Amino acid sequence: MNAVSEIETRLSHDSITSSPGIMMGKPVIAGTRITIERILRKLAARESIEQILDSHPRLSRESIYATLRFASESLGHEIVHPLNADSCSSVHFR
């Protein structure tokens, strides 16, 4: 199995797929062109799950939860680089 099919298979398990021909390869909810990034941005903007489902009828509550699992698992594999004291003062999340 090549690297691309391994990624597609792994992502598909949680109803998330990634294919170079769809949304430039960004992970999407299977069967849609709705990117994981778009769902996460909506949640970060304090849209409720109900609001997201109303504006995207092809999504399900489970696909929103799959998005969160995907993001969590993706971040769990990130390499963290400690910041020095000078750069810490310029990093802010709200």
N, C-alpha and C positions, 0 to 999 in steps of 0.2 A: 504494500500500500504506500503511495507516495505521500509527501508531507501535506499537500493540499487536501487529498481525500481524508487523511487523518484528522485534519482540522474540521472539515465539513462534517465528518461522522461525529466527532466529539461535540461540536456545537449543536448538531441536529438532535442529539439526545434530549436536550432541554428545549426543544422547539425553536432553537436559534440556529440559523445557518449563515454561512459566509461563502460567497462565490464571486470571483472576479467580475462577472458580467452583471451583477446586481449591486447597485449603490456603491460602485467602485470597490467592492470587496468588503465593505463594512459589515459587521454582524447585524443581521436583521431577524425579525420574527418570521419564522418559516411561512411561506405563502404570501408574504407581504413585502412591501418596500419600506416598511417602518423600521428605522434603525434603532438599535439599542441606545445609542447616544441620544436620539430624540426623546425616547421615553425617559431616560435618566435626567435630561435637561428639564422636561416637564415636571417631573417629581421634585427636582431641585428648586423649581420656580413655585413650589407649593401647590401644584395642581393635585387634586385628589385622584385616587384611582378611578372613582366614578366619573370624574370630568374627562379623564383620559379615555376611558371606555366609551363615553358618550361621543367624543370627537373622533374616535377610531373604532367603529363597530366591528371590524374584523379581529380586534384584539379581545383577549379574554383575561379574566383576573389571573389565571394561571400563567399567561404569557408575561404579565407584569412581574409576577413573582419569579419567573424564569429569568427575566431581565436583571432583577436584583441578585439572584444567585450567580449569574454570569459575571456581573460586575464585581461581586465579592470574591469569586474564584479568580478572576483576572488580577485583581489587586493583591490577592494572596500570593501570587507568583512574582510580584514586582520586587526588584532589588532596591533597598532603601539606602540612600547615601546620606550620612549625617551632614547636617549643615554646620558651618562654623558660626560663632557667635555674631559676627558682623552681618552675615546673610540672614540670620533668623529674624532680625528686626524688620526685614522687608517682605516676609512671607505671611500673608493674612488670608484666612478663609472666613466667609460670612455666611 
